[in-house]
Amino acid sequence: MKRFLLNNGSEYSYEQLLASLNESGKYYLLYKQLDLYLFFVNLIKALANNAPLVLLDADLNETEIDGVNVAEINVPTKIVSTTFVNMEAVVEAVKNSTSEITIFTSGTTGQPKKVVHCVQTLMRAVRFGEKYINQVWAYAYNPTHMAGLQVFFQAFMNLNFLVNVFNKSRTEVYSLIETNRVTHMSATPTFYRLLLPFEKVYQTVQRVTLGGEKSDKKLYESIGMIFPNAKINNVYASTEAGTLFAAKGDSFQIPAAIRDKFLIQEEELLIHKSLLGQSDSFKFDGDYYHSGDLIEWVNEANGLFRFRSRKNELINVGGYKVNPGETEKVILEIEGVQQALVYGKANSILGNVLCAEVQLVEGSTLTELEIRNYLKEQLQDFKIPRRIKFVDSFSLTRTGKIKRS
């Protein structure tokens, strides 16, 4: 039997999935479900039968959801459902689905906002064909958010095997990769940093993709050592637009075919409305949407650029605008550092003082003085944190990124 999903020790085949899809003429328009298999069954059933769907995090509370009737959550809805003879027919139905899928922004900088997408927008970056049919994907994202949907569609549309590694420990992740001979994985840089240190290499992994946060050269080098046969890619995607760019390393290139769909104003990336989903929360500057992402050109003539930071993450320190990502990147270069978070703390004189929390690699004896001495060689004084605190771990958002507030 062809395998579909391994989730918390339970394995499901595509044969079982087909039976679940044909089981009844009901689905859930608004569904809060922790069980990944049941979540995927409902998602596929809705799309294959052209029914609308609202994706909700299982731990969302009522105060976080605007414009949703909470009384309708997990209430079954009747649909005229198709009986599918095989999974190829299901895949074809999903590919041509007219469903609208409502997803929510992560809410890390305010109330989660609704964005409505069609299936074709969500599958903009999906690749089909013979070369993709035997892939095994480590599933390292929340399924209700854009990145999780992107990985799901890439795997499902080629009837691949998904192995759930989201929120698993380092040893569990490595065991699942080895036991199931994972070939592909996509995750946040935070996820990959949590895999350090490593004791052995994993030869079966052919491609590693990073997305959702800035990464760094040291992390790329570590990933290259853990997965020596893997090509490493970086992907830019957003809740508003889905996947837009892919890169090798940290430099993205705007494809020539859609270069007219982007503008740069005061270093901020603006995206043409034709590339977006639909949302009442969108505010446009003419035909363009302010992404909130600041960039720097590597080669403007060729459309090659790097992301610097989120506009709303810049910190005012004594009149200077500090990009916390720049300071984090330098801290992460230090041998013995596993993860770092730089943030501002309100100060009556300076506006903010810069603070850093640092998680060390297991067994590291790195001191605060050694960190400060390194930073003094690399950064201007106002970019060096006044307070450095060592922590054992970081809180993560629902999407697997470091929580910044």
C-alpha positions in Angstrom: 0.0 0.0 0.0 1.3 3.5 -0.9 1.9 5.5 2.3 0.2 8.9 2.9 1.0 10.1 6.4 2.9 9.1 9.5 1.6 11.1 12.5 2.5 10.5 16.1 3.1 6.8 15.6 0.0 6.2 13.4 0.5 5.5 9.7 -2.1 6.0 7.1 -2.1 4.8 3.5 -3.6 6.5 0.4 -6.0 3.6 0.3 -7.3 4.5 3.8 -7.4 8.1 2.7 -9.5 7.3 -0.3 -12.0 5.4 1.9 -12.2 8.3 4.3 -12.9 10.7 1.5 -15.7 8.6 0.2 -17.2 7.9 3.6 -19.9 10.5 3.9 -21.4 13.6 2.3 -20.4 15.9 5.1 -17.4 18.0 5.9 -16.5 20.9 8.2 -16.5 24.4 6.9 -14.8 25.7 10.1 -12.6 23.0 11.6 -10.4 23.0 14.7 -8.6 19.7 14.8 -5.3 18.6 16.4 -5.2 15.2 14.6 -3.3 15.8 11.4 -4.9 13.0 9.5 -8.4 14.1 10.2 -7.4 17.7 9.3 -6.1 16.6 5.9 -9.1 14.4 5.2 -11.4 17.4 5.7 -9.1 19.7 3.7 -8.9 17.3 0.7 -12.7 16.5 0.8 -13.6 20.2 0.7 -11.2 20.9 -2.2 -12.1 17.8 -4.2 -15.8 18.8 -4.0 -15.4 22.5 -4.6 -16.5 23.5 -1.1 -15.2 26.6 0.8 -13.0 26.1 3.8 -11.9 28.2 6.8 -8.6 26.9 8.4 -8.4 27.5 12.1 -5.5 26.8 14.5 -6.5 24.2 17.0 -5.6 26.5 19.9 -7.2 29.7 18.6 -9.5 31.2 21.1 -12.7 33.2 20.3 -11.1 36.6 21.0 -8.6 36.0 18.2 -11.1 35.3 15.5 -12.8 38.2 13.8 -15.7 37.7 11.4 -16.2 34.0 12.2 -19.3 32.5 13.8 -17.8 30.4 16.6 -21.0 28.5 17.0 -20.3 26.9 13.5 -16.9 25.6 14.4 -16.7 21.8 14.1 -20.4 21.7 13.0 -20.7 19.3 10.0 -22.0 20.7 6.7 -23.7 18.6 4.0 -22.2 18.6 0.5 -23.0 16.7 -2.7 -19.8 14.7 -2.6 -18.2 12.8 -5.5 -17.3 9.1 -5.0 -13.7 8.8 -6.2 -12.5 5.6 -7.9 -8.8 6.2 -7.1 -6.4 8.8 -5.7 -5.5 10.1 -9.2 -9.1 11.2 -9.6 -8.9 13.0 -6.2 -5.7 14.8 -7.2 -7.2 15.9 -10.5 -10.3 17.2 -8.7 -8.1 19.2 -6.2 -6.0 20.6 -9.0 -9.1 22.0 -10.7 -10.9 22.9 -7.6 -12.9 26.1 -7.4 -12.9 26.2 -3.6 -12.0 29.3 -1.7 -9.7 28.7 1.3 -9.6 31.3 4.1 -6.5 31.3 6.2 -5.4 33.7 9.0 -2.1 35.6 9.5 -0.1 34.3 12.4 -1.1 37.2 14.6 2.4 37.9 15.9 2.1 41.6 15.3 -1.6 42.0 16.1 -5.0 40.4 15.6 -5.0 37.6 13.1 -6.4 38.7 9.8 -8.4 36.7 7.2 -7.0 36.2 3.7 -8.9 34.2 1.1 -7.1 32.2 -1.6 -8.1 30.1 -4.5 -6.4 26.7 -4.9 -4.5 27.8 -8.0 -2.8 30.6 -6.0 -1.8 28.3 -3.3 -0.3 25.8 -5.8 1.6 28.4 -7.8 4.9 26.8 -6.9 3.9 23.1 -6.9 5.9 21.0 -9.3 4.4 17.8 -10.9 5.9 15.0 -12.9 7.7 11.6 -12.8 10.7 13.0 -10.9 8.6 14.0 -7.9 6.5 10.8 -7.4 8.8 9.0 -4.9 9.6 11.8 -2.5 9.3 11.4 1.3 8.6 14.8 3.0 9.3 15.7 6.6 6.3 17.8 7.5 7.6 20.6 9.8 4.9 23.3 9.6 1.6 24.1 11.1 -0.9 22.9 8.4 -3.3 25.8 8.8 -0.7 28.4 7.7 0.8 29.2 4.3 4.0 27.3 4.6 2.3 24.2 5.8 -0.2 24.3 2.9 2.6 24.8 0.4 4.4 21.6 1.6 1.2 19.7 1.8 0.2 20.5 -1.8 3.7 19.7 -3.2 3.6 16.3 -1.5 -0.1 15.4 -1.9 -0.3 16.4 -5.6 2.5 13.9 -6.3 1.0 11.3 -3.9 4.1 11.5 -1.7 4.6 10.2 1.9 4.4 12.9 4.6 6.2 12.3 8.0 5.1 14.7 10.7 8.0 16.2 12.6 6.4 19.5 13.7 7.0 20.2 17.4 9.1 17.1 17.8 12.3 16.9 19.8 15.7 16.8 18.1 16.2 13.1 18.7 12.6 12.4 17.4 13.2 14.3 14.3 16.4 12.6 13.4 14.9 9.2 14.2 11.9 9.9 11.9 14.2 11.1 9.1 16.4 8.0 9.3 13.6 5.4 9.8 11.5 6.7 7.0 14.3 7.6 4.6 13.1 11.2 4.3 14.2 12.8 1.0 12.8 16.3 1.3 12.1 18.8 4.1 11.1 22.4 4.4 11.1 24.3 7.7 12.0 27.6 9.4 15.6 28.4 10.3 14.5 28.1 13.9 13.6 24.4 13.3 17.0 23.6 11.8 18.9 25.4 14.6 17.0 23.2 17.1 18.5 20.2 15.3 22.0 21.2 16.5 24.2 19.7 17.7 24.2 16.6 15.5 25.9 13.3 15.9 25.7 11.8 12.5 24.9 12.6 8.8 21.7 11.7 6.9 22.4 10.6 3.4 18.8 10.1 2.1 17.8 13.8 2.2 18.1 15.3 -1.3 16.6 18.8 -0.7 16.4 21.1 2.2 14.3 24.3 2.1 14.3 27.2 4.5 11.6 29.8 4.8 9.7 32.2 7.1 12.8 33.8 8.7 16.2 35.1 7.9 18.9 32.5 7.8 22.7 32.8 7.9 25.8 31.4 6.5 26.7 29.4 9.6 23.3 27.7 9.5 23.7 26.8 5.8 27.1 25.2 6.6 25.6 23.2 9.5 22.7 22.0 7.3 25.2 21.0 4.6 27.1 18.9 7.1 24.0 17.2 8.5 22.6 16.5 5.0 25.6 16.2 2.7 23.6 15.1 -0.3 21.0 17.8 -0.1 20.6 20.9 -2.3 19.7 23.9 0.0 17.1 26.4 -1.1 15.5 29.5 0.5 11.9 30.3 -0.2 10.0 33.6 0.3 6.3 33.2 0.9 3.6 35.2 2.7 0.1 34.6 3.9 -1.0 37.4 1.6 0.6 36.1 -1.6 1.8 32.5 -1.2 5.2 31.5 -2.6 6.9 34.2 -4.7 10.6 33.7 -4.8 13.1 30.9 -4.3 16.9 31.3 -3.8 20.1 29.4 -3.3 21.7 31.1 -0.3 20.2 34.3 1.0 19.9 36.2 -2.3 16.5 36.1 -4.0 15.8 36.9 -7.7 12.6 38.4 -9.0 11.7 36.4 -12.1 11.9 38.5 -15.3 8.3 37.4 -16.2 6.8 39.1 -13.1 9.3 41.8 -12.4 6.7 44.5 -13.2 4.6 43.1 -10.4 7.0 44.5 -7.7 8.1 47.9 -6.7 10.7 49.1 -4.1 9.8 52.2 -2.1 12.2 53.4 0.7 13.7 49.9 0.7 10.3 48.2 1.2 9.0 45.5 -1.1 5.6 46.3 -2.7 3.6 43.5 -4.3 1.0 44.0 -7.1 -2.5 43.1 -6.1 -2.8 40.5 -8.9 -0.5 38.2 -6.9 -2.4 38.4 -3.7 -5.4 36.6 -2.2 -8.4 38.7 -1.0 -8.7 40.4 2.3 -10.6 43.3 3.8 -7.5 44.1 5.7 -5.4 44.9 2.6 -4.5 48.5 2.1 -3.1 49.4 -1.3 -0.8 52.2 -2.6 -2.3 52.4 -6.1 -2.2 48.8 -7.3 0.5 47.7 -4.9 0.5 46.2 -1.4 3.1 47.2 1.2 4.7 43.9 2.3 6.5 45.3 5.3 9.7 43.6 4.2 12.8 45.7 3.8 15.3 44.6 1.2 18.8 45.5 0.0 19.9 45.1 -3.7 22.6 42.7 -4.5 22.2 43.4 -8.3 19.3 45.7 -9.1 19.7 45.2 -12.8 19.2 41.5 -12.5 16.5 41.8 -9.8 18.7 40.1 -7.2 18.2 41.2 -3.5 18.4 40.2 0.1 15.8 40.6 2.8 17.0 42.9 5.7 14.2 42.9 8.2 10.5 43.5 8.8 9.8 47.2 8.8 7.9 47.0 12.1 10.9 45.2 13.8 13.3 48.2 13.5 14.2 49.5 17.0 14.8 53.1 17.8 17.9 53.3 20.0 18.9 56.8 20.9 17.8 58.1 17.5 19.3 55.3 15.5 17.2 52.7 13.7 18.6 49.3 14.6 17.8 46.1 12.6 17.7 43.4 15.3 18.2 40.8 12.6 21.7 42.3 11.8 22.8 41.9 15.4 21.3 38.4 15.7 23.2 37.4 12.6 26.5 38.4 14.1 25.7 36.7 17.4 24.8 33.5 15.5 28.3 33.6 13.9 29.9 33.0 17.3 31.0 29.4 17.9 28.8 27.9 20.7 25.7 29.9 20.0 22.6 27.9 18.9 19.9 30.6 18.8 19.6 34.3 19.5 16.8 36.9 19.9 17.5 40.6 19.9 14.7 43.1 20.9 14.2 46.5 22.3 13.1 47.4 25.9 11.5 50.8 26.6 13.9 53.4 28.1 13.0 56.9 29.1 16.3 58.4 27.8 17.1 56.3 24.7 13.6 55.3 23.6 14.8 51.7 23.8 17.8 49.8 25.0 18.9 46.8 23.0 18.6 43.4 24.7 19.6 39.9 23.6 18.6 36.4 24.7 21.1 33.7 23.8 20.8 30.0 23.8 24.1 28.1 23.7 24.8 24.8 22.1 24.8 22.0 24.6 28.2 21.8 26.4 29.3 25.3 25.3 31.1 27.4 27.9 30.8 30.7 26.0 30.6 33.8 28.3 28.9 37.1 28.1 32.3 38.9 27.9 33.4 36.7 25.0 30.2 37.6 23.1 30.6 41.3 23.8 34.2 41.3 22.7 33.2 39.6 19.4 30.4 42.1 18.8 32.7 45.1 19.4 34.8 43.9 16.5 31.8 43.5 14.1 29.2 46.2 15.0 28.8 49.8 15.8 28.3 50.5 19.5 24.6 51.3 19.3 23.9 47.9 17.7 25.4 46.0 20.6 22.9 44.8 23.2 23.3 46.5 26.6 21.8 43.4 28.3 22.6 39.8 27.4 20.7 37.0 29.0 21.4 33.2 28.6 18.3 31.1 28.2 17.6 27.4 27.9 15.0 27.7 25.2 12.7 30.1 23.3 9.0 30.3 23.0 7.8 29.6 19.4 4.8 31.0 17.5 2.2 28.7 15.9 4.2 28.7 12.7 7.4 27.5 14.4 9.3 30.8 14.5 10.8 32.5 17.5 8.2 34.6 19.3 9.3 38.2 19.4 6.7 39.6 21.9 
